[in-house]
Amino acid sequence: MFLNFFFILKEILPVSITEFLTLLEALNKGLIKNMVEFYYISRSILCKNEHHFDIYDIAFANFFKDASIKFPEEIQQEIWDWLNKNITVLQLPAVLEELFPNMSLEKLEEEFRKLLREQNEEIKIFIYFLNYKGEIY
């Protein structure tokens, strides 16, 4: 099975037999226990640089398309419950309270939006001059 994966990768990536044997050694030593670990360890061994990551990802997904990770139903439900929960922030986190003492959350949001509007205006002016003259002064 892994030999076929190696040959597919070999067609599209500069994968050496030494790297493949290193991956097999990791498998034999029990360092890889599931598909997620296999994905990350094999990618770190077989990809020589980050430019190959996308190509590797596509090859991995196509080769192992039938191997899917199944979450237990209770964990899956907990995740959905957490994602659907409404979040209300009643006070600033401690870090922000130290940076902005005596400022309410509403006042901080108002200041943030004001600053954002000012920056947007500055960016619009810069883009106008850049487009008008074609160069930066």
C-alpha positions as CSV (number, residue, x, y, z in Angstrom):
1,M,0.0,0.0,0.0
2,F,2.7,2.5,1.0
3,L,4.8,1.5,-2.0
4,N,2.0,2.7,-4.4
5,F,1.8,5.9,-2.4
6,F,5.6,6.3,-2.9
7,F,5.3,5.8,-6.7
8,I,2.5,8.3,-7.0
9,L,4.6,10.9,-5.0
10,K,7.7,10.1,-7.0
11,E,5.9,11.1,-10.2
12,I,5.1,14.6,-8.9
13,L,7.7,15.3,-6.2
14,P,11.4,14.8,-5.9
15,V,11.1,12.0,-3.3
16,S,14.1,9.7,-2.8
17,I,14.2,6.1,-1.8
18,T,16.1,7.1,1.4
19,E,13.3,9.3,2.5
20,F,10.8,6.6,1.8
21,L,12.8,4.1,3.8
22,T,13.0,6.7,6.7
23,L,9.2,6.8,6.6
24,L,8.9,3.0,6.7
25,E,11.4,2.9,9.6
26,A,9.2,5.3,11.5
27,L,6.2,3.1,10.8
28,N,8.1,0.0,11.9
29,K,9.2,1.6,15.2
30,G,5.6,2.5,16.0
31,L,6.1,6.2,15.9
32,I,3.0,6.6,13.8
33,K,-0.3,5.5,15.4
34,N,-3.0,7.1,13.2
35,M,-3.6,8.8,9.9
36,V,-3.1,12.3,11.2
37,E,0.3,11.4,12.6
38,F,1.1,9.6,9.3
39,Y,0.1,12.7,7.3
40,Y,2.3,15.1,9.3
41,I,5.3,12.8,9.7
42,S,5.3,11.6,6.1
43,R,5.0,15.2,4.9
44,S,7.9,16.3,7.0
45,I,10.0,13.4,5.7
46,L,9.0,13.4,2.1
47,C,8.7,17.2,1.3
48,K,12.0,18.9,0.9
49,N,10.6,22.4,1.3
50,E,7.3,24.2,1.9
51,H,6.7,24.7,-1.8
52,H,5.9,21.0,-2.1
53,F,3.3,21.0,0.7
54,D,0.3,21.7,-1.6
55,I,1.3,19.1,-4.1
56,Y,1.8,16.6,-1.3
57,D,-1.6,17.5,0.2
58,I,-3.4,16.8,-3.1
59,A,-1.6,13.5,-3.6
60,F,-2.3,12.4,-0.1
61,A,-6.0,13.3,-0.3
62,N,-6.4,11.5,-3.6
63,F,-4.5,8.4,-2.4
64,F,-6.2,8.1,1.0
65,K,-9.6,9.5,0.0
66,D,-11.4,6.5,1.5
67,A,-9.6,6.8,4.8
68,S,-11.5,9.2,7.0
69,I,-11.3,10.2,10.6
70,K,-14.4,9.4,12.5
71,F,-15.2,11.4,15.7
72,P,-17.2,9.7,18.4
73,E,-20.8,11.0,18.3
74,E,-20.6,12.6,21.7
75,I,-17.5,14.6,20.9
76,Q,-19.0,15.7,17.6
77,Q,-22.1,16.9,19.4
78,E,-20.0,18.8,22.0
79,I,-18.2,20.6,19.1
80,W,-21.5,21.6,17.5
81,D,-22.9,22.8,20.8
82,W,-19.8,24.9,21.5
83,L,-19.9,26.4,18.0
84,N,-23.6,27.2,18.2
85,K,-23.3,28.8,21.6
86,N,-23.8,32.6,21.7
87,I,-20.8,34.4,23.1
88,T,-21.4,37.5,25.1
89,V,-18.4,39.4,26.5
90,L,-19.4,41.3,29.6
91,Q,-16.0,42.8,30.5
92,L,-12.6,43.2,29.0
93,P,-10.0,40.5,29.4
94,A,-7.4,41.2,32.0
95,V,-4.7,42.0,29.5
96,L,-6.9,44.7,27.8
97,E,-7.9,46.1,31.2
98,E,-4.3,46.7,32.0
99,L,-3.7,48.4,28.6
100,F,-7.0,50.5,28.7
101,P,-7.8,51.2,32.3
102,N,-11.2,52.8,33.1
103,M,-12.6,52.1,29.6
104,S,-15.7,50.0,29.0
105,L,-16.0,47.5,26.3
106,E,-18.4,49.7,24.3
107,K,-16.0,52.7,24.5
108,L,-13.1,50.5,23.4
109,E,-15.1,49.2,20.5
110,E,-16.1,52.8,19.5
111,E,-12.5,53.9,19.6
112,F,-11.4,50.9,17.5
113,R,-14.1,51.7,14.9
114,K,-13.0,55.3,14.8
115,L,-9.4,54.4,14.3
116,L,-10.4,51.9,11.6
117,R,-12.3,54.6,9.7
118,E,-9.3,57.0,9.9
119,Q,-7.0,54.3,8.6
120,N,-9.4,53.5,5.8
121,E,-9.4,57.2,4.7
122,E,-5.6,57.3,4.8
123,I,-5.5,54.1,2.6
124,K,-8.0,55.6,0.2
125,I,-5.9,58.7,-0.2
126,F,-2.7,56.7,-0.7
127,I,-4.4,54.5,-3.3
128,Y,-5.7,57.6,-5.1
129,F,-2.3,59.1,-5.4
130,L,-0.7,55.8,-6.3
131,N,-3.2,55.3,-9.2
132,Y,-3.1,59.0,-10.2
133,K,0.6,59.4,-10.5
134,G,1.7,55.8,-10.8
135,E,4.5,56.2,-8.2
136,I,4.9,56.8,-4.5
137,Y,6.2,60.2,-3.3
